[in-house]
Amino acid sequence: MNKKLSTEGSPVSSVRSDATVQGLVPILATPFQPDGRLDLPSLRRLVEFQLESEVDGVAVFGMASEAFALTREDRQTILATVTDVIDGQIPIVAGVNATSTQTAVELLRDVQEHAACLMVLPPFMVKPTPAQLSDFYSEVAQAAASSETEVMVQDAPGATGVSMTPQLIGDLSTLNHVTSVKVESPPTAPKVTAVKAALRDPTFAILGGHNSQFVLDEYSRGAIGTMPACEFVDVLGPVLTAWQTGRIEEAWAGFSRLMPLIVFGLQQGIAWAVHKEVLVARGIIEHATVRSPAQDLDAVDRASLEAVLANVQLSSWS
């Protein structure tokens, strides 16, 4: 359901981007068994839920996937499973979270066969200069070119401590195979406006993140995609459809209904457990197990989440 999104708060006739990845592209949680091993049956159901919700793509190995806690073997197994369930129906985005050019290229070679797009964080252990960032993304894009895989720049200074100016993102947009940016630099809506103004190519795609907290503001400024967590996409999808068809008040009403859950899932440390507790409550995955340093919910957190869910009234799924 490719979203035809507005740059001025009203619907337009078509998405102005050549990028493969746009629209509603949730980041998949990684289900674990109680002992911490991958729970592949739950992962398959989770992907089936996304397909039934008519999302435009799915992402693996993002922050909401607990990418920081996944081994190379985990990544290979997850990607193979997701690829099998999707069977070419929608594109797959694979996160590349590395600390150097060499390690980023190694990670992308592991995933580029099955991924339509690589969501690439900048190196962050040693903070790169703007010139080094340009070199980094240029080399990553060259490595991805062998399989025609697209590259998404992930502008996420909260997670990395690496800031990118709109002008730098505009420069990166001219690189071959770099087709999109995920803007997560708060305040995100003004950053979307600034990035759009700095682009050399008007078809370069701008997507938002932060669990879609400001998605309608971002869309009104030129974003054409959003990458939330994966537990409420069946409700968010109709919100975006209402927006694209000009039913703006309906879109805002639906979005306001979701906002308490969106914000609850942004809490540092427990965000991963929140996503999984909701998925368990909806009957999509079996366990809410997280891997350290992600944290479980305590009794008070769980009671608060139950109150939020009672108001949001998400349906069970099977």
N, C-alpha and C positions, 0 to 999 in steps of 0.2 A: 504494500500500500504506500507507494512513494508519495510522501507528503508534499503538497504544493503549497509552500509556505510564503508568508508575506514578509516584505521588507519595510512595510509602512503600517502594519496593523490590520490589513485587509487581504483577502486571498488573491493570489495571482494564478495565471493559467498553467505554469509549469515550473519545475525546479530548475534553477539556472546553474547547473553544475554538470561537468563531465565525470566527476568522481563516482566510483562504484559504490562507495559507502555514504549514505545519507538517509534521512528519515529517523525512525525509531530503531536504535541499535543497542539493546541492553547488554550489559557486561555480566556474564554468567558467574554465579557463585560456584565454588568447587565443593561438592558434597563429600563429606568424609564419614566413614563408619565410626562407631564409638572409640575404636582403638587407633583412629587417625589414618587408617588406610583409605584410599579412594573408594567411593561408593558409586560404582558405574551404573547400576540400575537406576539410582536416583538421578544421576547425571542425564541419562537417556530420557527420563520422564521430564526433567527440567527443560531439555531442548524441545521435546514434544509440546510442552506448554507454550514455549515461545512461538513455535510454528502455528499452533492453534490460535494464538493471540495476534497473528498476522504481522509480526515485526518485520522490519526491512533488512535485518542482518543481526548477527550476534557476535559478541567479542569474548575472547578467552584471554587469560593471563593479564587482566587489568587489575587495578587496585582492589576492586570489589571481588576479584577472584582469589584473593590471598596469594597473588603471584609471588610475593616475597617468601612464601613458605613451600613452594613447589620445587621438586627435584626435576632434573632433566627427564628422567623416566616418567614422572607424573605428567609432564607437559606432553610428551609423545603419546601417552595413553589417552589423555584428555582430548587432544586434538584429533586423534584417530576416531574416538567415540563420537565426538561432536560432528565430524565430517561424515561419518556413517549415517547418523540420524538425519542430518540435513539433506544429504544426497543431492547437493547442487541446487536446492530450492532458493536459498538466500546466501549472500556472501558472509564469509567468516573473517573477522578481524582478529589478529593475534598480537598481543602486547609484547613489546621488546623492551625490557627494563634492565639495562646493563650499565656498567661503570666506565666503559672505555669503548673506543671505536672497534677494537679487535673483538671484544666480548659481545658487542652488539651484532657484529657481522656473524659471529658463531651462532648466536641465538636465532637470528633471522634465517640462517641456512637450515636450521632444524624445523622451521615452521612454514617457510615460504611455498612449499609444494601444495599445501592445502589452504593457505590464507589468501584471500583476495587483497587484503590490505594489512600493513603492519603499523600498529600504533606505537610510536617510538618515543620513549622518554629520552631527554638529554642525559649525558653522563652527569652524575651528581655528587659522587664522593669527593672529587676534586673539581671545584667549580670552573667551568670553561669560560673563556673570553668569548665575545661575539664572533670573532674570527674563527675560533676553534669550534663553535657551534655550527657555523656555516660549513666548515670542513667535515665535521662529524656527519651532518645530514647529507652532504654531498657524497661521501663515501658509502654511507648506508644505502642511499638511493641507487648508487652504481651497483652495489652488491645485489640489490633487489631486482635490478633490471633484467637479470638473466632469466627470470621466470615471469616477467611483466607484472610483478607484484607492486601495488601502489604503497606509498608511504604517507602516513598521517603524523604530523608533528604534534606532540602532546605538550601543551603549554600548561604545566602544573607546578607552579612555584611553591605551593603549600606542601607538596610531597617531596620536591627535589631541592628547593632553595635556589633554583636556577630561574632567573627572570629573562623573559624575551620581550623586546619592544615590538610594537606593531610593525615598525620599519624592518626589523630583522625577520619577522614572519613573512612580510611582503617579499623580502629578498629570497627567503627559502621557497616561497611559492613558485619561483621561476625555475627551480631545479627539476630536471626530468624525473618523472615518476613520483614526485612529491605533489599530491593532489588535494590534500585537506589538512586542517588543523583542528584540534580539540582544545577549545579555550576554557581553561579552568583557573584563570588568574583573576581573583576578585578585585573590584566588582566586575562580574563577567559581561554584563550587558554593555556598558561603555567600552569594554575591551573589544567586544564584537564589532561595534561601530568603528573603532579606531583601526582594527585589523582590516575590515572591509575597505576602508578608505586607503589603506596602504598597499592593497593587492595590485599587482600588475595585470593579473588575469582574473576577470570578473567571474569566471566559471569555477574558480578554486572554492572548495567547499569549507564552510565554517560550521563546526558542531560544538555543542555545549556538553558539559559534564556535571559534576557536583550533584549527582543523583537527580538531575533535571530540576533543581530548586528554582531556577530562574528561566525555565525553558520558554515561556511565552514572551517574556521580555527579550530574550535572546533572538527568538524568531522575528519579533517586530523590528529588530535591528539588522536582520540579514542572515542569521544562522539558518541552516536548512537541515539540521539534524541534532539529535540529542542522544546521550549514552548514559542512561540511568542504571541503577541496579535492576535485577531481573524479576522481582517478586510482585510487581504491580503493573506490568506492561499491558495486561488486558484491560485495565481501567484507564491508563494513560493514553493508549492508542485512540480511543474514541474522543478524548479531549483534543488531541492533535487533529483528528478528522473534523471535529466541530470548528476548530480554528481555520483549517484550510478551506472550508466551505462557507466561511463568512459568519458562522454562528458564534460570534466573539463572546457574548455574554454567557452562552452555554459552556464555552470552553473555559472561561474563567471560573464559573461555578463548579465545574467538574474538577478543575485544578485545585481550587480552594479546599475541596473535600479531601484531596490527597495530601495536601501540604503537611498536616501533622505527622503522617507516616514518613514522608520524604525527609523532613527535618530530623525525625527520630533516628533515621538511618544514616545520619551524617556525623554521629558522635564518635569522637576519637577513641580508639581502643575497642569499642563494642559494636561498631558499625557492622562488622562481618557477622557477628552473632545475631544482630537484629535482622539482617537480610534472611538468614537461615531459619530463625525462629518463625518468621512469617511464612516462609516456604513450607516448613513443617506443619504449621497451623492450617495451611491451605491444602495439605495432603499431597504436595508436589515432591518433596524429598523426605527421607526417613529420619534423619538426625540433624541436629543443629551444631554438631561438633566443629570446632575451629582449631587451628594450629597456632601455637604460641609464636609470636607475642600477641596475636589477637586474643581477646578476652571474652569469656562467657558472661552472660547476663546474671546478675545477682537477683535475689527475690524481688527487690524493689523495682529494678529495671524491668523484670518480666511482668510485674503487675501494671506498670505504667504502659508497657507495650500492649498488653491485653486491653487496657482502657482505650488506647488509640485505635486498635483494630475494631473494637466494638462500635466506635463512631464511624470509621471508614467503611465498615461492613463489606469487606472483600469476601467473595464466595469461595467455597471449597472447590477443588479441581480433582478430577480423576479421569 
